[in-house]
Amino acid sequence: MAQKMKEHPDFKRKYLDNPDTHTRDLAYMKIFDEVMNQQRRSELELYKMISQDEAFKSAMQDTVKRILSA
């Protein structure tokens, strides 16, 4: 998931190099949703959990964000 986010065309410009924390967070959530939508066929169970459980989605976003920050 983290690798797919890094490969997203907006990742570097709108997330990684963005100094504005508010728009950076918005870009992260948008990229996360787009990548998850692209992956839903191969990760159907994960997609279902993320789409049905907001707490799980938030935890998953936080986990991937920590991976990307390392």
Contacts in CASP RR format, 6 or more apart in sequence:
PFRMAT RR
TARGET T0000
AUTHOR 0000-0000-0000
METHOD contacts of the structure
MODEL  1
MAQKMKEHPDFKRKYLDNPDTHTRDLAYMKIFDEVMNQQRRSELELYKMI
SQDEAFKSAMQDTVKRILSA
1 35 0 8 1.000
1 36 0 8 1.000
1 39 0 8 1.000
1 60 0 8 1.000
1 64 0 8 1.000
2 64 0 8 1.000
2 67 0 8 1.000
2 68 0 8 1.000
4 35 0 8 1.000
4 38 0 8 1.000
4 39 0 8 1.000
5 11 0 8 1.000
5 31 0 8 1.000
5 32 0 8 1.000
5 35 0 8 1.000
5 64 0 8 1.000
5 68 0 8 1.000
6 68 0 8 1.000
8 31 0 8 1.000
8 34 0 8 1.000
8 35 0 8 1.000
10 27 0 8 1.000
10 30 0 8 1.000
10 31 0 8 1.000
11 31 0 8 1.000
14 23 0 8 1.000
14 24 0 8 1.000
14 27 0 8 1.000
14 31 0 8 1.000
15 24 0 8 1.000
15 27 0 8 1.000
15 28 0 8 1.000
15 31 0 8 1.000
16 68 0 8 1.000
18 24 0 8 1.000
18 27 0 8 1.000
28 61 0 8 1.000
28 65 0 8 1.000
29 61 0 8 1.000
32 61 0 8 1.000
32 64 0 8 1.000
36 43 0 8 1.000
36 46 0 8 1.000
36 47 0 8 1.000
36 50 0 8 1.000
37 47 0 8 1.000
39 46 0 8 1.000
39 47 0 8 1.000
40 47 0 8 1.000
49 56 0 8 1.000
50 56 0 8 1.000
50 57 0 8 1.000
50 60 0 8 1.000
51 57 0 8 1.000
END
